[in-house]
């Protein structure tokens, strides 16, 4: 059933704009991930601004998977989300579906990491919370785009 309140062309333009916004937002997450990866690999400690738990979180056993910092995996995920969103903004519809899949995986990971910070480590990292916020915004964009998607008419 198509949304009667908005013509198809307006809906498509809005979806493309949302993908463009998502690409820009993903760049913020990418910058955060790169910064934390560099800090991890150089042995420096990122200083928290609003909380005091950055050291506890970023030096925990959950901060890396083997030799790979979790922040590097996050940076890769944000780069993938950026690329897919940008291609979707230019009309590559399969990239919109891929973007949604990547963001759903990122959001699931975010929920797990928030659980670890709150209930296992009892400490929060500003940069991790920023990343969680970015991923949540990307998730909201995915949901909005799904609601705007054309649906086949219902045959009765």
Secondary structure, 3 states (H helix, E strand, C coil): CCCCCCCHHHHHHHHHHHHHHHHHHHHHHHHHHHHHHHHHHHCCCCCCCCCCCHHHHHCCHHHEECCEEHHHHHHHHHHHHHHHHHHHHCCCHHHHHHHHHHHHHHHHHHHHHHHHHHHHHCCCCHHHHHHHHHHHHHHHHHHHHHHHCCCCCCCC
